[in-house]
C-alpha cells in the first residue's frame, strides 16, 4: 500500500517553498506519495478535497511555527492522523524538530521511526439568547477578549454550573495543558505538563482582588458570560484561528473534547528538557543525583 504524507508550509516565508520541494523530493524517492498543500489556504477543515487526502494519509508534516501547526491541526484532528512539525518560527513549542534537523526528520519518517501521543482538546459552544450559534474546538485555548481597546470587558466565569467570579478585564483564557505555554502563559498562568489532564482558567488584566489562574479537573465544564449590562462586545477566539462575536449576554461553554490531536514524536526526552531548550532557562550549576546515591 502506498504511503501518503501531507506537507504544509508557512504561507509567507520565502525560503520555505524551495525547502518543501526538497523534502517532498526526498520522500518521493522512497516511494512515499506527497501532497503539498497550496500556500495561502485559510481553513483546511472546510476543504473537502484536503479532507479526502487526509483520510488516507500517514502524517501531516509542517514546515513553519506553532501557528502553522495549529492550522494543520484542523485537518489532522478530523482524520485522526498525527502532526510532525519542523520549526521555522520562533519558539515552536509544538514542533518536534528544528530546521537544521530536516534531513534527519525525513529519514525517520521513511523508517517509520516515530511515536504518537495524544493531546487533549476543548469543545466550545457559543450561545446567544439561549440558542447555540457557534460550535468549534481548540487545541491550545479558547479565549474571550474585549473587542474595544478603550474599554474593559465585564465577564462572569462559571464552573460546573456555579458562578466563580465576575471580572472587569481584558479577557479570560480557558486552556489545555498544551496551551499552558501559549496565551495562558503570557497571562500569568502556570505551565502544566502535557500528560496532566486538566483545564486552566486564566483572567487577563482583571481588576479584582481575586484574579488568579485556576487549574480545574478534565471533566469540568466552564462557562464565560458577557454580562447582560455590558457596554462592550467581546470576541471569542479558538487557537487564534476561529472566532465569534459576543454581544452582551452571550455565553461561551467549554468542555474537554472527545477527539484529541495526535502529535508525532521523534524523541523521548522529558518535557523538562523541552522547557529548558525552548525558553533558554538557566540550569548552570545543576549537578543531579550523585552516582550511587539514594533514589
DRENSEGU-414326 format. One record per residue (C-alpha): x, y, z; chain; residue number from 1; residue in one letter. Coordinates in steps of 0.5 Angstrom, whole numbers. Layout:
BEGIN
xx;yy;zz;banu;mipa;midren
X;Y;Z;A;NUM;a
...
***
This chain:
BEGIN
xx;yy;zz;banu;mipa;midren
0;0;0;A;1;x
3;7;-2;A;2;x
5;11;4;A;3;x
2;18;4;A;4;x
4;25;7;A;5;x
1;32;7;A;6;x
6;37;7;A;7;x
4;44;10;A;8;x
9;50;10;A;9;x
8;57;13;A;10;x
5;62;7;A;11;x
9;68;8;A;12;x
16;65;9;A;13;x
20;66;2;A;14;x
25;61;4;A;15;x
20;55;5;A;16;x
18;53;-2;A;17;x
24;51;-4;A;18;x
25;47;2;A;19;x
19;44;2;A;20;x
20;42;-5;A;21;x
27;39;-3;A;22;x
23;35;3;A;23;x
18;32;-2;A;24;x
23;30;-7;A;25;x
27;26;-1;A;26;x
20;23;1;A;27;x
18;21;-6;A;28;x
25;18;-8;A;29;x
23;13;-2;A;30;x
16;11;-6;A;31;x
12;16;-1;A;32;x
7;20;-4;A;33;x
7;27;-2;A;34;x
2;32;-3;A;35;x
4;40;-2;A;36;x
-2;44;0;A;37;x
-2;50;-3;A;38;x
0;57;0;A;39;x
-5;62;3;A;40;x
-10;57;5;A;41;x
-14;59;11;A;42;x
-19;54;14;A;43;x
-16;47;12;A;44;x
-22;43;16;A;45;x
-27;47;11;A;46;x
-24;44;5;A;47;x
-27;37;2;A;48;x
-21;36;-2;A;49;x
-16;36;3;A;50;x
-20;32;8;A;51;x
-21;27;3;A;52;x
-13;27;2;A;53;x
-12;27;10;A;54;x
-17;21;10;A;55;x
-11;16;7;A;56;x
-5;20;10;A;57;x
0;17;15;A;58;x
3;24;17;A;59;x
2;32;16;A;60;x
9;35;16;A;61;x
9;42;18;A;62;x
15;47;16;A;63;x
13;53;20;A;64;x
12;55;27;A;65;x
6;54;32;A;66;x
1;58;28;A;67;x
2;54;22;A;68;x
2;47;26;A;69;x
-5;50;29;A;70;x
-7;51;22;A;71;x
-5;44;20;A;72;x
-9;41;26;A;73;x
-15;43;23;A;74;x
-15;37;18;A;75;x
-11;32;22;A;76;x
-15;32;28;A;77;x
-21;30;24;A;78;x
-17;25;20;A;79;x
-14;22;26;A;80;x
-7;23;24;A;81;x
-1;26;27;A;82;x
3;32;26;A;83;x
10;33;26;A;84;x
13;40;26;A;85;x
19;42;24;A;86;x
20;49;27;A;87;x
21;55;22;A;88;x
18;60;27;A;89;x
20;63;34;A;90;x
19;59;40;A;91;x
16;53;36;A;92;x
13;49;42;A;93;x
9;44;38;A;94;x
15;43;33;A;95;x
19;36;34;A;96;x
25;39;31;A;97;x
29;45;29;A;98;x
30;47;21;A;99;x
37;44;22;A;100;x
35;37;23;A;101;x
30;37;17;A;102;x
34;31;13;A;103;x
34;27;20;A;104;x
27;28;20;A;105;x
26;26;13;A;106;x
30;19;15;A;107;x
26;18;21;A;108;x
19;19;17;A;109;x
22;14;12;A;110;x
24;9;17;A;111;x
17;10;21;A;112;x
22;12;27;A;113;x
17;16;31;A;114;x
12;15;36;A;115;x
5;18;37;A;116;x
2;22;43;A;117;x
-5;25;44;A;118;x
-6;32;46;A;119;x
-13;34;50;A;120;x
-17;39;46;A;121;x
-23;43;48;A;122;x
-30;43;45;A;123;x
-33;50;45;A;124;x
-40;53;44;A;125;x
-43;60;44;A;126;x
-50;62;46;A;127;x
-54;68;45;A;128;x
-61;69;48;A;129;x
-61;61;50;A;130;x
-59;59;43;A;131;x
-53;56;40;A;132;x
-50;60;35;A;133;x
-43;57;34;A;134;x
-39;50;36;A;135;x
-32;50;35;A;136;x
-26;47;38;A;137;x
-19;49;41;A;138;x
-12;45;42;A;139;x
-9;51;46;A;140;x
-14;55;48;A;141;x
-21;59;48;A;142;x
-20;66;50;A;143;x
-26;71;51;A;144;x
-23;78;50;A;145;x
-25;85;49;A;146;x
-26;88;42;A;147;x
-25;95;44;A;148;x
-19;97;47;A;149;x
-21;103;51;A;150;x
-26;99;55;A;151;x
-26;93;60;A;152;x
-30;87;59;A;153;x
-34;85;64;A;154;x
-34;77;65;A;155;x
-37;72;69;A;156;x
-34;66;70;A;157;x
-38;59;72;A;158;x
-35;53;74;A;159;x
-40;46;74;A;160;x
-46;51;74;A;161;x
-44;55;80;A;162;x
-41;62;79;A;163;x
-34;63;81;A;164;x
-33;71;80;A;165;x
-34;77;75;A;166;x
-28;81;73;A;167;x
-27;87;69;A;168;x
-22;85;65;A;169;x
-18;85;58;A;170;x
-21;78;58;A;171;x
-21;70;60;A;172;x
-17;65;57;A;173;x
-19;57;58;A;174;x
-13;53;56;A;175;x
-11;46;56;A;176;x
-4;43;58;A;177;x
-2;44;51;A;178;x
-4;51;51;A;179;x
-1;53;58;A;180;x
6;55;55;A;181;x
2;60;50;A;182;x
-3;65;51;A;183;x
-5;63;58;A;184;x
3;63;60;A;185;x
3;70;57;A;186;x
-3;72;62;A;187;x
1;69;68;A;188;x
-2;62;68;A;189;x
2;56;70;A;190;x
6;51;66;A;191;x
2;44;66;A;192;x
6;38;64;A;193;x
2;35;57;A;194;x
1;28;61;A;195;x
-3;32;66;A;196;x
-11;32;64;A;197;x
-13;39;67;A;198;x
-16;46;64;A;199;x
-14;52;66;A;200;x
-18;59;67;A;201;x
-13;65;67;A;202;x
-16;72;67;A;203;x
-12;77;63;A;204;x
-11;84;67;A;205;x
-17;83;71;A;206;x
-19;89;76;A;207;x
-20;85;82;A;208;x
-17;82;89;A;209;x
-18;75;87;A;210;x
-16;74;80;A;211;x
-11;68;80;A;212;x
-11;63;75;A;213;x
-15;57;77;A;214;x
-13;49;75;A;215;x
-19;45;74;A;216;x
-20;38;73;A;217;x
-21;35;66;A;218;x
-28;34;66;A;219;x
-30;41;69;A;220;x
-35;45;65;A;221;x
-33;52;64;A;222;x
-37;58;62;A;223;x
-36;65;61;A;224;x
-41;70;60;A;225;x
-41;77;58;A;226;x
-45;81;63;A;227;x
-52;83;60;A;228;x
-51;90;62;A;229;x
-44;90;59;A;230;x
-43;96;54;A;231;x
-37;93;51;A;232;x
-38;87;46;A;233;x
-33;81;46;A;234;x
-30;76;42;A;235;x
-28;69;42;A;236;x
-22;66;39;A;237;x
-20;59;39;A;238;x
-13;58;38;A;239;x
-13;65;35;A;240;x
-16;62;29;A;241;x
-23;61;29;A;242;x
-27;67;32;A;243;x
-34;69;34;A;244;x
-37;76;36;A;245;x
-40;76;43;A;246;x
-45;81;45;A;247;x
-48;83;52;A;248;x
-51;77;55;A;249;x
-47;72;50;A;250;x
-45;66;53;A;251;x
-39;61;52;A;252;x
-39;54;54;A;253;x
-32;50;54;A;254;x
-31;43;56;A;255;x
-26;37;54;A;256;x
-26;35;47;A;257;x
-28;28;45;A;258;x
-23;28;40;A;259;x
-15;29;41;A;260;x
-10;32;37;A;261;x
-4;27;35;A;262;x
3;29;35;A;263;x
9;25;32;A;264;x
15;25;37;A;265;x
22;23;35;A;266;x
25;24;42;A;267;x
23;21;49;A;268;x
27;27;52;A;269;x
23;29;58;A;270;x
18;36;58;A;271;x
23;39;63;A;272;x
28;39;57;A;273;x
24;42;52;A;274;x
22;48;57;A;275;x
29;49;58;A;276;x
31;49;51;A;277;x
25;53;48;A;278;x
25;58;54;A;279;x
33;58;55;A;280;x
32;57;62;A;281;x
39;58;66;A;282;x
41;51;69;A;283;x
48;52;70;A;284;x
51;49;77;A;285;x
46;43;77;A;286;x
49;37;79;A;287;x
44;32;79;A;288;x
43;26;84;A;289;x
50;23;86;A;290;x
52;16;83;A;291;x
50;11;88;A;292;x
46;16;92;A;293;x
39;15;95;A;294;x
33;15;90;A;295;x
***
